């Protein structure tokens, strides 16, 4: 069986990852879509490794997996199941600093935590083309409705899923 791709919708806190996960699930019934925040674990490295195990198990049935939560390549590099996927596609949900601050203050976050996530968001944007392979897609959620963001995610996933399957099928035909 060919390896399947894995899709990760990442981003700093306040960008809408949790909000869109249920919407994406409805738009992509043939994929398993998870909000990583459903598992409250003190050791995030173990939790992220476990999410890869789950996604790999799902891939054995030919289904794709979408993980919605803060995850970057360095979180995955040491995970046992990283090599079980043909490739890992990342999409960064991003919003401008004022929108992020407003959203996080509404959750009761303090200034230092908000500043940390502004810095992390800035890192994601500035490293989208170098720290991610393939380069990470960026979707700005500042002024989009959650349904619009979910639709963009669906289109991105299906485009890459279909391209990946076409390449894999072409490789098997050429063998």
C-alpha positions in Angstrom: 0.0 0.0 0.0 1.2 3.5 -0.8 1.9 6.0 1.9 -0.7 8.7 2.3 -0.2 12.4 3.1 -1.0 13.9 6.4 -2.6 17.3 6.8 -1.8 19.7 9.7 -3.8 22.9 10.2 -1.5 24.8 12.6 -1.1 28.3 13.9 -0.6 30.4 17.0 -3.5 30.5 19.5 -6.4 32.7 18.6 -6.4 32.0 14.8 -9.5 29.7 14.7 -8.1 26.1 14.7 -10.6 24.8 17.2 -13.5 26.7 15.7 -13.0 25.4 12.1 -12.2 21.8 13.0 -15.9 20.7 13.2 -16.7 22.7 10.0 -13.9 21.0 8.1 -15.1 17.6 9.4 -18.6 18.3 7.9 -17.0 19.4 4.6 -14.7 16.4 4.3 -16.7 13.3 5.4 -14.1 11.0 3.8 -11.4 12.3 6.1 -10.9 12.0 9.8 -10.5 15.6 11.3 -9.3 16.1 14.8 -9.0 19.1 17.1 -5.7 18.3 19.0 -7.0 20.2 22.0 -9.5 17.4 22.8 -6.7 15.6 24.6 -5.4 17.6 27.6 -1.9 16.2 28.1 0.9 17.7 30.2 3.5 16.3 27.9 2.7 17.8 24.5 5.6 15.9 22.7 4.0 12.6 23.7 0.6 13.8 22.7 1.8 14.9 19.3 3.6 11.6 18.7 0.3 9.8 19.7 -1.6 11.9 17.2 0.8 10.6 14.4 0.2 7.1 15.6 -3.6 7.6 15.3 -3.3 9.2 11.9 -1.1 6.4 10.6 -3.6 3.8 11.9 -6.3 5.7 10.0 -4.2 5.8 6.8 -4.1 2.0 6.8 -7.7 2.0 5.8 -7.0 4.4 2.9 -8.5 7.4 4.7 -6.8 10.8 5.2 -6.3 12.6 8.4 -6.4 16.3 9.2 -4.9 17.4 12.6 -6.0 20.9 13.7 -3.7 22.2 16.4 -0.4 23.8 17.0 2.2 21.5 15.5 5.4 22.3 13.6 8.1 20.1 12.0 10.3 20.0 15.1 7.4 18.4 17.0 7.2 15.7 14.4 10.8 15.0 13.6 11.3 12.7 16.6 8.0 10.9 16.4 8.2 7.2 15.5 5.5 7.4 12.8 6.7 10.4 10.9 8.1 8.3 8.1 4.8 6.4 7.7 3.4 9.3 5.6 4.3 10.2 2.1 4.5 13.9 3.1 3.1 16.2 5.7 1.3 19.3 4.4 0.9 22.3 6.7 -1.5 25.2 6.6 -1.0 28.1 8.9 -4.1 29.9 10.1 -2.9 33.4 10.8 -4.5 36.6 12.0 -3.2 40.1 12.5 -1.9 41.0 16.0 -4.8 43.2 17.0 -7.3 40.5 16.1 -5.2 37.9 18.0 -4.9 40.1 21.0 -8.7 40.8 21.1 -9.5 37.0 20.8 -7.0 36.0 23.5 -8.0 38.7 25.9 -11.6 37.5 25.5 -10.3 34.1 26.8 -8.7 35.9 29.8 -5.1 35.6 28.6 -2.4 37.8 30.1 -0.2 40.2 28.2 2.9 38.0 28.3 1.1 35.0 26.9 -0.4 37.1 24.2 3.0 38.5 23.3 4.5 35.0 23.1 1.8 33.9 20.6 2.3 37.1 18.6 6.0 36.2 18.3 5.2 32.6 17.5 2.8 33.7 14.8 5.5 36.0 13.3 7.9 33.0 13.3 5.4 30.9 11.4 4.9 33.5 8.7 8.6 34.2 8.3 9.6 30.5 8.2 6.7 29.2 6.0 8.9 28.7 3.0 12.1 27.4 4.8 11.0 25.4 7.9 8.3 23.5 6.1 8.6 21.0 3.2 6.6 21.5 1.1 6.3 25.2 2.0 3.4 26.0 4.3 0.2 27.6 3.0 -0.9 30.6 5.0 -4.6 31.6 5.4 -5.4 34.9 7.1 -8.4 34.4 9.4 -8.6 38.1 10.5 -11.6 39.0 8.5 -13.0 35.7 7.2 -15.9 33.9 8.6 -15.1 30.4 10.0 -17.1 28.9 7.2 -14.9 30.7 4.6 -11.8 29.5 6.3 -13.1 25.9 6.4 -13.9 26.1 2.7 -10.3 27.2 1.9 -9.0 24.4 4.0 -11.2 21.9 2.2 -10.0 23.1 -1.2 -6.3 23.0 -0.1 -6.7 19.4 1.3 -8.5 18.1 -1.8 -6.1 19.7 -4.2 -3.1 18.2 -2.4 -4.8 14.8 -1.8 -5.8 14.4 -5.4 -2.3 15.5 -6.6 -0.6 13.1 -4.2 -2.8 10.2 -5.2 -2.2 10.9 -8.9 1.6 10.9 -8.4 1.4 7.7 -6.3 -0.8 6.0 -8.9 1.6 7.1 -11.7 4.6 5.8 -9.8 2.9 2.4 -9.3 2.0 2.3 -13.0 5.6 3.0 -13.9 7.0 0.2 -11.7 
